[in-house]
Amino acid sequence: MPLLRKGTDDRRRIHFMKQDWKPGTMIYPLPAVLVSCGSCEEDYTLFTVSWTGTICTTPPMCYISVRPERHSYSIIKKEMEFVINLTTRSMAFATDWCGVRSGRDYNKFKEMKLTPGKARVVKAPIVQESPLSIECKVKSIIKLGSHDMFLAEVVNVKADEQYMNVETGKFELNHSCPLVYLHGAYYNLGSQIGTFGWSVRKKKREK
Ligand SMILES: Cc1cc2nc3c(=O)[nH]c(=O)nc-3n(C[C@H](O)[C@H](O)[C@H](O)COP(=O)(O)O)c2cc1C
């Protein structure tokens, strides 16, 4: 009998019972970001994206994968730039709404009472309510199948000062209650478990 309790990752389990599933998109958790685009105020729009991530440190590069039928797709393809706005608990409703309604039918900034702001490098707007807005210039578009992948270089990052710890100089993104997307549902993060490299760091000798 497996000892694993429901909802835990208890390592004491002795039997592993696995199922084979058909190939699918099962890498979770992911962020659910708001991607904003458009070069003038009348065209400003945004939509929700989870197929996104970092792909290179130097130069800083990332991707978004977008279905060609999206209203935002043609805008990004024309302007070759967009902004990835990270989302928070208080942006959760807007994040979901912008992922099920099209900019063809709504002015999403107005409907969701989100504030477009000026980016530093790109013409696309930032979302002022976002803790971090990542300005991107498209380098190439890769046709994959259902989605096209926009490979982009990060040309500027706008960070909200309210998350800046003035004493340590650290940007405390965790204080923004980042929104997490996991297999069809939205969550917040749990508690911190460690920091980068803590597993191999030497413990201070006790005196
Ligand atoms: C959580 C979530 C994640 C999504 N991720 C993507 C994605 O990665 N790529 C994509 O093309 N559409 C994605 N969508 C769907 C689009 O956001 C949705 O079709 C939206 O209405 C498109 O807006 P537009 O027509 O104004 O461009 C996602 C939707 C949700 C709710």
The ligand as an ORCA input file, in Angstrom:
! r2SCAN-3c Opt
* xyz 0 1
  C      -4.537     31.828    -17.998
  C      -4.562     32.051    -19.490
  C      -3.407     31.854    -20.230
  C      -3.397     32.072    -21.614
  N      -2.240     31.872    -22.313
  C      -2.211     32.099    -23.644
  C      -0.994     31.943    -24.380
  O       0.058     31.622    -23.831
  N      -1.014     32.192    -25.708
  C      -2.180     32.576    -26.379
  O      -2.152     32.767    -27.598
  N      -3.341     32.736    -25.690
  C      -3.383     32.525    -24.356
  N      -4.543     32.701    -23.652
  C      -5.773     33.105    -24.380
  C      -5.801     34.603    -24.737
  O      -5.384     35.411    -23.679
  C      -7.243     34.956    -25.145
  O      -7.607     34.235    -26.297
  C      -7.476     36.427    -25.329
  O      -8.865     36.642    -25.384
  C      -6.828     36.974    -26.590
  O      -7.090     38.346    -26.626
  P      -7.029     39.201    -27.976
  O      -7.951     38.558    -28.975
  O      -7.493     40.559    -27.538
  O      -5.615     39.192    -28.429
  C      -4.578     32.497    -22.263
  C      -5.742     32.717    -21.517
  C      -5.744     32.503    -20.140
  C      -6.998     32.768    -19.351
*
